[in-house]
Amino acid sequence: MPALPAPVLSPRRKTRKIKVGDVYVGGDAPISVQSMCTTKTHDVNATLQQIAELTASGCDIVRVACPTQDDADALEAIARKSNIPVIADIHFQPKYVFAAIEAGCAAVRVNPGNIKKFDDQVKEIAQAAKDHGTSIRIGVNAGSLDPRLLAKYGKATPEALVESAVWEASLFEEHGFHDFKISVKHNDPVVMVRAYEMLSERGDWPLHLGVTEAGPAFQGTIKSATAFGALLSQGIGDTIRVSLSAPPVEEVKVGIQILQSLNLRPRKLEIVSCPSCGRAQVDVYELAEKVTAGLEGMEVPLRVAVMGCVVNGPGEAREADLGVASGNGKGQIFVKGEVIKTVPEKDIVETLIEEAMKLAETMEPVDGASPQVIAAS
């Protein structure tokens, strides 16, 4: 029997499909994961090295900053040598929009709120982008909203963000250009979620989700997971970027895990482990960490349960592809629901890794990312 599709909370919202290089965004395309380089773009070697690291971590699309002429001059080499589509991030100077298009970037992110006389140049930008097959992201941001809208609403409200986005979208469409996606980012997940909900009701544009300036790794992960979960569970969102004050590879890992958790991207290795409690008779934290480390990089959809007591342990271990129910200095090893052996506590990790490798040889790899660790109650 063929495998049934993984259940999702809500069907994807119907949006227009565009191309960012060789990656489709919107429509029936998979939700893509983006990040942004932290290097100086004019340092071509450093930027390409970071892009290579992001590519290896599962990043689909990468963005680079372009604040200076030296950065603009480097875009052609970066776009040509990158293995994933490159988006140029443009602020203030409209000339860099044209430079990025001519350099062969897959897309250009424009911030209408801070580019000089942006509205007056939409016609020329649209024509240049159309001529070169370049898509656009209209990136409205709470921190750089058009002063006219700030004056009208008093602050960056959901209504202000959406009004800015819809206005800019109408200008591009007026000139026959439709290859764009939109973002309306805010640092407050509640404001951000409401803005995207409102925007999704106004048109079929593909949407780029992001909580801007989300904060350090822990805080930013919680903010992004909360906001993205609220929107993706409604079918809203076509591409995502987790913004963290952390290395960009960490953004990609979090983004992929969010999609996997909602069954919006195929899962690879999944570690189910109990949070531990007074019933635990082994160090579950250490066991889970060692098993995760030992299976790092596994490319198959394998579910491994690492359990520490007799209450939930046997049931969780039986439901997983591979599992252990630990207690009294030993562990029962389950494979596909059956106990295959009982081993001393000191041999649990080695045995699980060995059995996982055997199972992996019989399974097909999937697209996805690093292991997902879930705490079972």
Secondary structure as the mmCIF struct_conf table of DSSP 4:
data_model
#
loop_
_struct_conf.conf_type_id
_struct_conf.id
_struct_conf.beg_label_comp_id
_struct_conf.beg_label_asym_id
_struct_conf.beg_label_seq_id
_struct_conf.end_label_comp_id
_struct_conf.end_label_asym_id
_struct_conf.end_label_seq_id
HELX_LH_PP_P HELX_LH_PP_P1 PRO A 2 PRO A 7
BEND BEND1 LEU A 9 SER A 10
HELX_LH_PP_P HELX_LH_PP_P2 PRO A 11 LYS A 14
STRN STRN1 ILE A 18 VAL A 20
TURN_TY1_P TURN_TY1_P1 GLY A 21 ASP A 22
STRN STRN2 VAL A 23 VAL A 25
BEND BEND2 GLY A 26 GLY A 26
TURN_TY1_P TURN_TY1_P2 GLY A 27 ASP A 28
BEND BEND3 ALA A 29 ALA A 29
HELX_LH_PP_P HELX_LH_PP_P3 PRO A 30 ILE A 31
STRN STRN3 SER A 32 MET A 36
BEND BEND4 THR A 39 THR A 39
TURN_TY1_P TURN_TY1_P3 THR A 41 HIS A 42
HELX_RH_AL_P HELX_RH_AL_P1 VAL A 44 SER A 57
TURN_TY1_P TURN_TY1_P4 GLY A 58 GLY A 58
BEND BEND5 ASP A 60 ASP A 60
STRN STRN4 ILE A 61 ALA A 65
BEND BEND6 THR A 68 THR A 68
HELX_RH_AL_P HELX_RH_AL_P2 GLN A 69 LYS A 81
BEND BEND7 ASN A 83 ILE A 84
STRN STRN5 VAL A 86 ILE A 90
BEND BEND8 PHE A 92 PHE A 92
TURN_TY1_P TURN_TY1_P5 PRO A 94 PRO A 94
HELX_RH_AL_P HELX_RH_AL_P3 LYS A 95 GLU A 102
TURN_TY1_P TURN_TY1_P6 ALA A 103 GLY A 104
BEND BEND9 ALA A 106 ALA A 106
STRN STRN6 ALA A 107 VAL A 110
TURN_TY1_P TURN_TY1_P7 PRO A 112 ASN A 114
BEND BEND10 ILE A 115 ILE A 115
TURN_TY1_P TURN_TY1_P8 LYS A 116 PHE A 118
HELX_RH_3T_P HELX_RH_3T_P1 ASP A 119 GLN A 121
HELX_RH_AL_P HELX_RH_AL_P4 VAL A 122 HIS A 132
TURN_TY1_P TURN_TY1_P9 GLY A 133 GLY A 133
STRN STRN7 SER A 135 ASN A 141
HELX_RH_3T_P HELX_RH_3T_P2 ALA A 142 SER A 144
HELX_RH_AL_P HELX_RH_AL_P5 PRO A 147 TYR A 153
BEND BEND11 GLY A 154 LYS A 155
HELX_RH_AL_P HELX_RH_AL_P6 PRO A 158 GLU A 174
TURN_TY1_P TURN_TY1_P10 HIS A 175 GLY A 176
STRN STRN8 PHE A 180 LYS A 185
STRN STRN9 HIS A 186 HIS A 186
BEND BEND12 ASN A 187 ASP A 188
HELX_RH_AL_P HELX_RH_AL_P7 PRO A 189 SER A 200
TURN_TY1_P TURN_TY1_P11 GLU A 201 ARG A 202
STRN STRN10 LEU A 207 LEU A 207
STRN STRN11 HIS A 208 LEU A 209
STRN STRN12 VAL A 211 VAL A 211
TURN_TY1_P TURN_TY1_P12 THR A 212 GLU A 213
STRN STRN13 PRO A 216 PRO A 216
HELX_RH_AL_P HELX_RH_AL_P8 ALA A 217 LEU A 232
TURN_TY1_P TURN_TY1_P13 SER A 233 GLY A 235
BEND BEND13 ASP A 238 ASP A 238
STRN STRN14 THR A 239 ARG A 241
STRN STRN15 SER A 245 SER A 245
BEND BEND14 ALA A 246 ALA A 246
HELX_RH_AL_P HELX_RH_AL_P9 PRO A 248 SER A 261
TURN_TY1_P TURN_TY1_P14 LEU A 262 ASN A 263
BEND BEND15 LEU A 264 ARG A 265
STRN STRN16 GLU A 270 SER A 273
TURN_TY1_P TURN_TY1_P15 GLY A 278 ARG A 279
BEND BEND16 VAL A 282 VAL A 282
HELX_RH_AL_P HELX_RH_AL_P10 VAL A 284 GLY A 294
TURN_TY1_P TURN_TY1_P16 LEU A 295 GLY A 297
BEND BEND17 VAL A 300 VAL A 300
STRN STRN17 ARG A 303 MET A 307
BEND BEND18 CYS A 309 CYS A 309
TURN_TY1_P TURN_TY1_P17 VAL A 310 ASN A 312
HELX_RH_AL_P HELX_RH_AL_P11 GLY A 313 GLU A 319
BEND BEND19 ALA A 320 ASP A 321
STRN STRN18 LEU A 322 GLY A 327
TURN_TY1_P TURN_TY1_P18 ASN A 328 GLY A 329
STRN STRN19 LYS A 330 VAL A 335
TURN_TY1_P TURN_TY1_P19 LYS A 336 GLY A 337
STRN STRN20 GLU A 338 PRO A 344
HELX_RH_3T_P HELX_RH_3T_P3 GLU A 345 ASP A 347
HELX_RH_AL_P HELX_RH_AL_P12 ILE A 348 ALA A 360
TURN_TY1_P TURN_TY1_P20 GLU A 361 THR A 362
BEND BEND20 MET A 363 MET A 363
BEND BEND21 ASP A 367 ASP A 367
BEND BEND22 SER A 370 SER A 370
STRN STRN21 GLN A 372 ALA A 375
#
